[in-house]
Structure formats: structure tokens, C-alpha cells
Amino acid sequence: MTRSNLHITISDGQQIICVADSSSAPEQGYIVEELFTPLLNLNNGMEEIELLKKHCTMDERRANADYRYYINLITKDVTMFEEHFSYSTEKFRKGKDITKRYTNYLEYLNNQDHEKGN
């Protein structure tokens, strides 16, 4: 199981932090197909929060998270980083930018859709 800390700007500008507790590596599919894609297609802050509540633990971060996602629902941007936690200082630190893993999975999905259409 992979966990991710999500930092989200919903479409009305509100900032939210939450945790995706399972299958949050993009290659596993779940987080992209069940959360991010539907979330990016919404343009209503209340609906976005309701969807997040179904898939995430709200107002929390996990020290054992593998990833940190920044999701801006105003600009429809998603970026992905390694997540690090220092137990000695009790602080989170954003690691290496690994957004390419997310975009590669989107390309894979797009190619699958084109293959099905042919």
C-alpha cells in the first residue's frame, strides 16, 4: 500500500490537505482513475470536497507517506513529489519532482483509449 499527502487548491480557492491511504502510486491506476480524473472534471468546490472525503482522510498528513501531490483545481495542474518526514524535527519535506510518473500514466491511458477506438 502506498500513501500520499495531498495538497489541494479546490476550484473556489480553498486550500485542503488530506491523505490518500491506498494505491496512490499513479501506475497502480486507482488514484488517477478513481480520484484525480473525476476531481479534475468537477468545477464545484462542494462536489470536490465530497469526492475527496470518499477517498481520503481529511485534514491530516502521514509521516509514512511515499508521495506528495499538489493538485490545483483552478488551473487543473497536478504535480507529484517524493515525500520525506524527519522524525527528529517532526517536519515534512518535499523531495524530488517525479511528476513524470503521473504524466506517463496519463499517456498510457490515452494510448489505451486510442487503441480501443481503432
N, CA and C atoms as an extended XYZ file, in Angstrom:
354
Properties=species:S:1:pos:R:3:atomname:S:1:resname:S:1:resid:I:1 pbc="F F F"
N         0.848       -1.171        0.000 N   MET     1
C         0.000        0.000        0.000 CA  MET     1
C         0.899        1.242        0.000 C   MET     1
N         0.550        2.187       -0.833 N   THR     2
C         1.278        3.456       -0.866 CA  THR     2
C         0.360        4.576       -0.402 C   THR     2
N         0.908        5.443        0.394 N   ARG     3
C         0.151        6.596        0.892 CA  ARG     3
C         0.707        7.863        0.273 C   ARG     3
N        -0.168        8.853        0.144 N   SER     4
C         0.257       10.154       -0.358 CA  SER     4
C        -0.400       11.261        0.431 C   SER     4
N         0.377       12.294        0.685 N   ASN     5
C        -0.167       13.520        1.256 CA  ASN     5
C        -0.572       14.409        0.082 C   ASN     5
N        -1.820       14.845        0.091 N   LEU     6
C        -2.346       15.660       -0.991 CA  LEU     6
C        -2.517       17.097       -0.520 C   LEU     6
N        -1.992       18.018       -1.294 N   HIS     7
C        -2.149       19.451       -1.047 CA  HIS     7
C        -2.993       19.971       -2.202 C   HIS     7
N        -4.214       20.366       -1.912 N   ILE     8
C        -5.181       20.645       -2.970 CA  ILE     8
C        -5.724       22.060       -2.853 C   ILE     8
N        -5.771       22.742       -3.979 N   THR     9
C        -6.496       24.002       -4.090 CA  THR     9
C        -7.770       23.672       -4.852 C   THR     9
N        -8.918       23.732       -4.155 N   ILE    10
C       -10.167       23.412       -4.834 CA  ILE    10
C       -10.595       24.606       -5.689 C   ILE    10
N       -11.586       24.399       -6.533 N   SER    11
C       -11.934       25.394       -7.545 CA  SER    11
C       -12.400       26.728       -6.979 C   SER    11
N       -12.822       26.766       -5.709 N   ASP    12
C       -13.212       28.050       -5.115 CA  ASP    12
C       -12.052       28.725       -4.390 C   ASP    12
N       -10.829       28.148       -4.498 N   GLY    13
C        -9.636       28.740       -3.914 CA  GLY    13
C        -9.262       28.211       -2.538 C   GLY    13
N       -10.129       27.438       -1.918 N   GLN    14
C        -9.852       26.887       -0.588 CA  GLN    14
C        -8.694       25.897       -0.668 C   GLN    14
N        -7.802       25.946        0.342 N   GLN    15
C        -6.660       25.041        0.429 CA  GLN    15
C        -7.007       23.875        1.351 C   GLN    15
N        -6.730       22.660        0.887 N   ILE    16
C        -7.038       21.456        1.650 CA  ILE    16
C        -5.810       20.564        1.691 C   ILE    16
N        -5.573       19.946        2.832 N   ILE    17
C        -4.559       18.900        2.960 CA  ILE    17
C        -5.279       17.643        3.404 C   ILE    17
N        -4.948       16.529        2.747 N   CYS    18
C        -5.559       15.253        3.120 CA  CYS    18
C        -4.609       14.125        2.733 C   CYS    18
N        -4.986       12.918        3.110 N   VAL    19
C        -4.157       11.740        2.855 CA  VAL    19
C        -4.935       10.738        2.017 C   VAL    19
N        -4.309       10.289        0.952 N   ALA    20
C        -4.825        9.158        0.191 CA  ALA    20
C        -4.119        7.936        0.760 C   ALA    20
N        -4.885        7.062        1.404 N   ASP    21
C        -4.287        5.975        2.169 CA  ASP    21
C        -3.985        4.706        1.388 C   ASP    21
N        -4.487        4.569        0.188 N   SER    22
C        -4.217        3.316       -0.511 CA  SER    22
C        -4.026        3.535       -2.000 C   SER    22
N        -3.157        2.728       -2.564 N   SER    23
C        -2.934        2.707       -4.010 CA  SER    23
C        -2.744        4.095       -4.600 C   SER    23
N        -1.811        4.855       -4.049 N   SER    24
C        -1.656        6.224       -4.526 CA  SER    24
C        -0.482        6.428       -5.484 C   SER    24
N         0.192        5.353       -5.868 N   ALA    25
C         1.177        5.468       -6.943 CA  ALA    25
C         0.401        5.538       -8.253 C   ALA    25
N         0.755        6.448       -9.149 N   PRO    26
C        -0.045        6.591      -10.373 CA  PRO    26
C        -0.121        5.309      -11.194 C   PRO    26
N         0.964        4.538      -11.211 N   GLU    27
C         0.988        3.309      -12.013 CA  GLU    27
C        -0.003        2.268      -11.522 C   GLU    27
N        -0.430        2.383      -10.283 N   GLN    28
C        -1.423        1.452       -9.748 CA  GLN    28
C        -2.816        1.773      -10.285 C   GLN    28
N        -2.974        2.961      -10.860 N   GLY    29
C        -4.219        3.319      -11.536 CA  GLY    29
C        -5.294        3.919      -10.665 C   GLY    29
N        -5.476        3.390       -9.482 N   TYR    30
C        -6.604        3.783       -8.649 CA  TYR    30
C        -6.698        5.290       -8.435 C   TYR    30
N        -5.618        5.908       -7.966 N   ILE    31
C        -5.687        7.325       -7.608 CA  ILE    31
C        -5.944        8.201       -8.827 C   ILE    31
N        -5.391        7.834       -9.961 N   VAL    32
C        -5.587        8.631      -11.177 CA  VAL    32
C        -7.004        8.440      -11.716 C   VAL    32
N        -7.428        7.189      -11.823 N   GLU    33
C        -8.704        6.902      -12.461 CA  GLU    33
C        -9.916        7.132      -11.563 C   GLU    33
N        -9.766        6.876      -10.264 N   GLU    34
C       -10.913        6.988       -9.359 CA  GLU    34
C       -10.987        8.325       -8.623 C   GLU    34
N        -9.851        9.026       -8.495 N   LEU    35
C        -9.874       10.288       -7.763 CA  LEU    35
C        -9.474       11.479       -8.631 C   LEU    35
N        -8.274       11.460       -9.195 N   PHE    36
C        -7.789       12.655       -9.886 CA  PHE    36
C        -8.609       13.003      -11.118 C   PHE    36
N        -8.865       12.039      -11.993 N   THR    37
C        -9.606       12.351      -13.216 CA  THR    37
C       -11.004       12.884      -12.909 C   THR    37
N       -11.790       12.207      -12.052 N   PRO    38
C       -13.099       12.788      -11.719 CA  PRO    38
C       -12.978       14.150      -11.033 C   PRO    38
N       -12.000       14.308      -10.169 N   LEU    39
C       -11.811       15.564       -9.451 CA  LEU    39
C       -11.490       16.708      -10.417 C   LEU    39
N       -10.617       16.437      -11.373 N   LEU    40
C       -10.241       17.461      -12.348 CA  LEU    40
C       -11.386       17.829      -13.286 C   LEU    40
N       -12.375       16.967      -13.404 N   ASN    41
C       -13.530       17.244      -14.260 CA  ASN    41
C       -14.629       18.027      -13.550 C   ASN    41
N       -14.518       18.163      -12.244 N   LEU    42
C       -15.508       18.941      -11.495 CA  LEU    42
C       -15.112       20.416      -11.482 C   LEU    42
N       -16.082       21.277      -11.306 N   ASN    43
C       -15.824       22.709      -11.153 CA  ASN    43
C       -16.703       23.276      -10.061 C   ASN    43
N       -16.865       22.501       -8.998 N   ASN    44
C       -17.729       22.898       -7.899 CA  ASN    44
C       -17.045       22.482       -6.600 C   ASN    44
N       -16.689       23.468       -5.781 N   GLY    45
C       -15.955       23.204       -4.549 CA  GLY    45
C       -16.618       22.203       -3.636 C   GLY    45
N       -17.934       22.286       -3.479 N   MET    46
C       -18.649       21.354       -2.587 CA  MET    46
C       -18.556       19.929       -3.119 C   MET    46
N       -18.732       19.745       -4.419 N   GLU    47
C       -18.641       18.411       -5.023 CA  GLU    47
C       -17.210       17.880       -4.926 C   GLU    47
N       -16.237       18.747       -5.095 N   GLU    48
C       -14.837       18.333       -4.991 CA  GLU    48
C       -14.533       17.831       -3.581 C   GLU    48
N       -14.994       18.552       -2.573 N   ILE    49
C       -14.774       18.134       -1.189 CA  ILE    49
C       -15.464       16.807       -0.908 C   ILE    49
N       -16.670       16.627       -1.397 N   GLU    50
C       -17.387       15.364       -1.182 CA  GLU    50
C       -16.641       14.191       -1.811 C   GLU    50
N       -16.110       14.383       -3.003 N   LEU    51
C       -15.334       13.321       -3.649 CA  LEU    51
C       -14.066       13.031       -2.851 C   LEU    51
N       -13.398       14.064       -2.383 N   LEU    52
C       -12.191       13.864       -1.569 CA  LEU    52
C       -12.506       13.092       -0.297 C   LEU    52
N       -13.619       13.399        0.333 N   LYS    53
C       -13.998       12.704        1.569 CA  LYS    53
C       -14.209       11.209        1.342 C   LYS    53
N       -14.625       10.823        0.148 N   LYS    54
C       -14.840        9.402       -0.164 CA  LYS    54
C       -13.526        8.634       -0.291 C   LYS    54
N       -12.459        9.331       -0.672 N   HIS    55
C       -11.200        8.654       -0.986 CA  HIS    55
C       -10.043        8.996       -0.058 C   HIS    55
N       -10.224        9.976        0.813 N   CYS    56
C        -9.098       10.480        1.597 CA  CYS    56
C        -9.481       10.691        3.064 C   CYS    56
N        -8.457       10.753        3.904 N   THR    57
C        -8.611       11.181        5.285 CA  THR    57
C        -8.324       12.677        5.284 C   THR    57
N        -9.336       13.453        5.641 N   MET    58
C        -9.250       14.907        5.526 CA  MET    58
C        -8.454       15.521        6.682 C   MET    58
N        -7.823       16.656        6.389 N   ASP    59
C        -7.115       17.474        7.375 CA  ASP    59
C        -6.014       16.716        8.112 C   ASP    59
N        -5.349       15.823        7.416 N   GLU    60
C        -4.242       15.074        8.014 CA  GLU    60
C        -3.138       14.882        6.987 C   GLU    60
N        -1.951       14.576        7.496 N   ARG    61
C        -0.820       14.123        6.690 CA  ARG    61
C        -0.234       12.912        7.392 C   ARG    61
N         0.410       12.036        6.655 N   ARG    62
C         1.016       10.848        7.236 CA  ARG    62
C         2.538       10.915        7.116 C   ARG    62
N         3.204       10.608        8.217 N   ALA    63
C         4.664       10.567        8.231 CA  ALA    63
C         5.184        9.460        7.323 C   ALA    63
N         4.393        8.410        7.129 N   ASN    64
C         4.843        7.288        6.299 CA  ASN    64
C         4.351        7.387        4.855 C   ASN    64
N         3.987        8.586        4.420 N   ALA    65
C         3.571        8.780        3.022 CA  ALA    65
C         4.784        8.675        2.101 C   ALA    65
N         4.573        8.064        0.957 N   ASP    66
C         5.628        7.934       -0.041 CA  ASP    66
C         5.683        9.136       -0.978 C   ASP    66
N         4.516        9.757       -1.212 N   TYR    67
C         4.409       10.806       -2.214 CA  TYR    67
C         3.702       12.034       -1.661 C   TYR    67
N         3.952       13.154       -2.334 N   ARG    68
C         3.220       14.395       -2.084 CA  ARG    68
C         2.708       14.874       -3.440 C   ARG    68
N         1.414       15.048       -3.523 N   TYR    69
C         0.808       15.603       -4.729 CA  TYR    69
C         0.339       17.023       -4.442 C   TYR    69
N         0.553       17.907       -5.420 N   TYR    70
C        -0.062       19.226       -5.417 CA  TYR    70
C        -1.083       19.217       -6.545 C   TYR    70
N        -2.325       19.495       -6.198 N   ILE    71
C        -3.403       19.487       -7.177 CA  ILE    71
C        -4.076       20.847       -7.127 C   ILE    71
N        -4.074       21.532       -8.262 N   ASN    72
C        -4.727       22.826       -8.349 CA  ASN    72
C        -5.938       22.667       -9.261 C   ASN    72
N        -7.129       22.724       -8.668 N   LEU    73
C        -8.351       22.510       -9.435 CA  LEU    73
C        -8.814       23.778      -10.151 C   LEU    73
N        -8.131       24.883       -9.928 N   ILE    74
C        -8.404       26.104      -10.686 CA  ILE    74
C        -7.688       26.017      -12.028 C   ILE    74
N        -6.399       25.662      -11.990 N   THR    75
C        -5.589       25.578      -13.214 CA  THR    75
C        -5.580       24.170      -13.816 C   THR    75
N        -6.106       23.197      -13.065 N   LYS    76
C        -6.156       21.783      -13.485 CA  LYS    76
C        -4.767       21.174      -13.613 C   LYS    76
N        -3.865       21.578      -12.720 N   ASP    77
C        -2.498       21.063      -12.708 CA  ASP    77
C        -2.302       20.062      -11.579 C   ASP    77
N        -1.536       19.012      -11.875 N   VAL    78
C        -1.148       18.025      -10.870 CA  VAL    78
C         0.365       17.878      -10.940 C   VAL    78
N         1.026       18.003       -9.792 N   THR    79
C         2.454       17.727       -9.714 CA  THR    79
C         2.670       16.712       -8.600 C   THR    79
N         3.737       15.946       -8.736 N   MET    80
C         3.984       14.830       -7.829 CA  MET    80
C         5.441       14.874       -7.367 C   MET    80
N         5.644       14.636       -6.084 N   PHE    81
C         6.979       14.665       -5.494 CA  PHE    81
C         7.144       13.491       -4.544 C   PHE    81
N         8.393       13.147       -4.264 N   GLU    82
C         8.656       12.235       -3.165 CA  GLU    82
C         8.326       12.980       -1.877 C   GLU    82
N         7.887       12.265       -0.851 N   GLU    83
C         7.581       12.871        0.447 CA  GLU    83
C         8.572       12.335        1.466 C   GLU    83
N         9.103       13.220        2.269 N   HIS    84
C        10.050       12.837        3.316 CA  HIS    84
C         9.584       13.423        4.643 C   HIS    84
N         9.765       12.651        5.703 N   PHE    85
C         9.441       13.129        7.041 CA  PHE    85
C        10.643       12.899        7.938 C   PHE    85
N        11.020       13.933        8.656 N   SER    86
C        12.122       13.823        9.609 CA  SER    86
C        11.528       13.583       10.986 C   SER    86
N        11.798       12.420       11.531 N   TYR    87
C        11.282       12.103       12.863 CA  TYR    87
C        11.993       12.918       13.944 C   TYR    87
N        13.213       13.343       13.689 N   SER    88
C        13.934       14.132       14.692 CA  SER    88
C        13.407       15.564       14.789 C   SER    88
N        13.009       16.138       13.641 N   THR    89
C        12.479       17.512       13.666 CA  THR    89
C        10.953       17.550       13.548 C   THR    89
N        10.380       16.386       13.245 N   GLU    90
C         8.930       16.264       13.043 CA  GLU    90
C         8.420       17.215       11.964 C   GLU    90
N         9.160       17.265       10.848 N   LYS    91
C         8.773       18.119        9.726 CA  LYS    91
C         8.742       17.326        8.437 C   LYS    91
N         7.792       17.705        7.573 N   PHE    92
C         7.694       17.127        6.242 CA  PHE    92
C         8.574       17.930        5.297 C   PHE    92
N         9.137       17.222        4.320 N   ARG    93
C         9.958       17.885        3.313 CA  ARG    93
C         9.608       17.313        1.946 C   ARG    93
N         9.366       18.212        1.025 N   LYS    94
C         9.094       17.814       -0.360 CA  LYS    94
C        10.399       17.348       -0.982 C   LYS    94
N        10.359       16.186       -1.618 N   GLY    95
C        11.543       15.617       -2.250 CA  GLY    95
C        11.583       15.872       -3.744 C   GLY    95
N        12.190       14.955       -4.435 N   LYS    96
C        12.409       15.032       -5.879 CA  LYS    96
C        11.085       15.129       -6.638 C   LYS    96
N        11.062       15.964       -7.675 N   ASP    97
C         9.897       16.082       -8.552 CA  ASP    97
C         9.811       14.817       -9.407 C   ASP    97
N         8.714       14.088       -9.244 N   ILE    98
C         8.511       12.850      -10.009 CA  ILE    98
C         7.185       12.907      -10.776 C   ILE    98
N         6.793       14.118      -11.166 N   THR    99
C         5.544       14.314      -11.902 CA  THR    99
C         5.516       13.474      -13.168 C   THR    99
N         6.660       13.190      -13.737 N   LYS   100
C         6.734       12.402      -14.979 CA  LYS   100
C         6.044       11.040      -14.811 C   LYS   100
N         6.083       10.466      -13.631 N   ARG   101
C         5.400        9.186      -13.409 CA  ARG   101
C         3.894        9.347      -13.611 C   ARG   101
N         3.354       10.456      -13.135 N   TYR   102
C         1.927       10.748      -13.310 CA  TYR   102
C         1.611       10.995      -14.789 C   TYR   102
N         2.401       11.840      -15.437 N   THR   103
C         2.118       12.142      -16.848 CA  THR   103
C         2.323       10.916      -17.734 C   THR   103
N         3.289       10.072      -17.402 N   ASN   104
C         3.476        8.831      -18.167 CA  ASN   104
C         2.238        7.938      -18.061 C   ASN   104
N         1.639        7.875      -16.871 N   TYR   105
C         0.449        7.051      -16.713 CA  TYR   105
C        -0.718        7.641      -17.497 C   TYR   105
N        -0.846        8.962      -17.517 N   LEU   106
C        -1.893        9.597      -18.325 CA  LEU   106
C        -1.707        9.287      -19.810 C   LEU   106
N        -0.459        9.314      -20.269 N   GLU   107
C        -0.170        8.970      -21.664 CA  GLU   107
C        -0.545        7.520      -21.949 C   GLU   107
N        -0.234        6.633      -21.023 N   TYR   108
C        -0.602        5.221      -21.160 CA  TYR   108
C        -2.119        5.077      -21.302 C   TYR   108
N        -2.876        5.757      -20.436 N   LEU   109
C        -4.340        5.696      -20.520 CA  LEU   109
C        -4.845        6.249      -21.838 C   LEU   109
N        -4.271        7.347      -22.283 N   ASN   110
C        -4.662        7.963      -23.545 CA  ASN   110
C        -4.397        7.016      -24.712 C   ASN   110
N        -3.248        6.347      -24.691 N   ASN   111
C        -2.920        5.389      -25.758 CA  ASN   111
C        -3.891        4.202      -25.739 C   ASN   111
N        -4.276        3.741      -24.559 N   GLN   112
C        -5.232        2.639      -24.459 CA  GLN   112
C        -6.589        3.042      -25.034 C   GLN   112
N        -7.021        4.276      -24.751 N   ASP   113
C        -8.285        4.769      -25.291 CA  ASP   113
C        -8.241        4.823      -26.808 C   ASP   113
N        -7.115        5.249      -27.398 N   HIS   114
C        -6.980        5.321      -28.849 CA  HIS   114
C        -6.988        3.927      -29.466 C   HIS   114
N        -6.330        2.967      -28.793 N   GLU   115
C        -6.311        1.594      -29.302 CA  GLU   115
C        -7.700        0.981      -29.307 C   GLU   115
N        -8.494        1.280      -28.288 N   LYS   116
C        -9.851        0.756      -28.220 CA  LYS   116
C       -10.732        1.354      -29.311 C   LYS   116
N       -10.438        2.613      -29.678 N   GLY   117
C       -11.229        3.302      -30.695 CA  GLY   117
C       -10.929        2.859      -32.092 C   GLY   117
N        -9.776        2.246      -32.336 N   ASN   118
C        -9.379        1.816      -33.675 CA  ASN   118
C        -9.921        0.467      -34.019 C   ASN   118
